[in-house]
Amino acid sequence: MRPLTLLLPASLLVLASSAGAQSMPYPQADQVVEVTAPARQVILQDDEARQVEGTYAMSNGWRMKVQATQRYVYAAIDRQKPLRLRAVSPDRFVSADGNVEMNFNQGDLGDDMTMSYVPDPRIAQVIVLSAKMAQR
């Protein structure tokens, strides 16, 4: 009779331990993590940096002044704080977070550029502006 009385508490203990395991949350299968490698940075020659420098008249009325170094361009739009974009090719520059991209030396004369940017990372929207060089 004694083993039978021990069997009941032991079985209750096994049931209690399995109930705790069932209440633990499972990993979410629908969570996706995307990892992308940053674009490789290039070093510009002095003449390549000078080709993108200047003041641009944007298609929406903004004016953008671009200054270039061997690794970066600094683009100041109107009186806003300058954006720093790194060179990924002699004509293409991207911000560190990937939300701003500028492509220079476009058009027949090579004095056009396009800028695309994400105004709010929470919203799936990309704005693309074009510009003509106004002054070197």
N, C-alpha and C positions, 0 to 999 in steps of 0.2 A: 504494500500500500504506500509505503514511503516513496518509491520511485515514481509512482503515479502523481503524487502531490508535487514533486519537483518538475514533472513534465509540463504541467500547466503554466508555471511562471516562466520556464524556459521558452515555451512556444510564444507566450505573450511578448517576451523580449525580442524574439526574432521578428515578429510582426511589427513591433514598434520601430525596430531599426530599418526595416524595409519601407515603412511609411515615411520616415524621414528622408530617405533617398528619393522617393517619388515627389517630394515637395520642393526639391532643388530645381532652380530654373535651368533649362537647356540652353545651349548656345543658339543664338538667332541665325537661321540659315539665310535670311534675306539681307543681311548686312554685307555690303561690298566695300572693300578697301582697295582703292586703285593707287598704285605707286608708279610714278613715271620719273625717269631720269631727267635731270635738267639738261637743257640744250648746252652743247659744248661751247665754251667761250673762245672767241678768237681775238687775236691782237691785231689791230689795224695799223697800217702804215700811215705816216703823217698825211700823205696826199689823199688816202681813203677817208681819213677823219675829216679833212677839209671839204670833201665833196658833199658831206651831209650837213655841215654847219651853215647856219643862216637863219633868216626869219621867214616863216611860212604863213601864208594866209589860208586859214582853214575854211572848208566849205560851209561851216555853220557860223562864220563871222569871228571866230577866235583868231588870235595871233599867237604863234608859237615861235619862241626863240630857241634854237638848238646849238649847243656847244658840245664838241666832241673831244675825247681823249683816245688813247690807244685801246682802251678796254670798254669805255662807256660813252653814252651820250646823256647829256642833261638837257631836258626839254622843259622850258618854263612857258606855260600857257597863260596868256594875259598876265595877271599879277599873282597867280597861284604859286605855291611852293614847287620848285623844279622836281621833275620826275627823273630818276636815274634808271637807265635801261642798259643792259650789257649787250655787247656785240656778239651775235651768234653767226654772223657773216658780215662782209663789208657793207651790205645794204640792209640788213635786218637786225633789229634790236628788240629785246624783250625785258620786261620788268622781272624782278626776282620772284614775285608771286605768280607770274604768268598771266596776269590780268590785262596788261598793256603790251601791245606789239606795234612797232613802227617799221615800215618798209620804205626805203628811200631809193632815189635814182630811178624813178619810174617815168613813163611817158616817153614821147618822141625825143625830147631834149634832155631827159634825165633830171628834170627839175621838179617833178611831181613826187608826192609821197602819200601813203595811206597810213592811217592810224586806226587800230581797232582796240577797243577796251570794254571791260565788263564794269558797268557803273555800280552794280550792287551784287556781290557774290552770292547772295541768297536768292537772286532771281535769275532765271535762265535767259539772259539777254546779252547780246554783243552789239555795240555800236561801232560802225565803220565810218570814218571821215576821210575825205581826200583833201589834199592841199597842193598849192603851187608855191614855189619859192618866190618870195616877195623881194628879198634882199640878201645878198651875201655879206 
